[in-house]
Amino acid sequence: MRTQKTKFLLVVAMLVIAGAVTLAIAEQNKGAKDIELYGGKRGKVPFAHHSHQEKLGNCDVCHTPICL
């Protein structure tokens, strides 16, 4: 009985740690804070990348791969 509880708690702890690591990696991989986009005749146009990430909350809105 005690061994089962220990195994269960170990599995739960491993899942919590794995989730925390995944979130930390995702947080670090945000790309550049500010970027420049091609604005046609205007030339390079500044774009506040991190601000848009925070407002949208879902990178797939802009960065969805096109499936053919």
Buried (B, 14 or more C-beta within 10 A) or exposed (E): EEEEEEEEEEEEEEEEEEEEEEEEEEEEEEEEEEEEEEEEEEEEEEEEBEEEBEEEEEBEEEEEEEEE
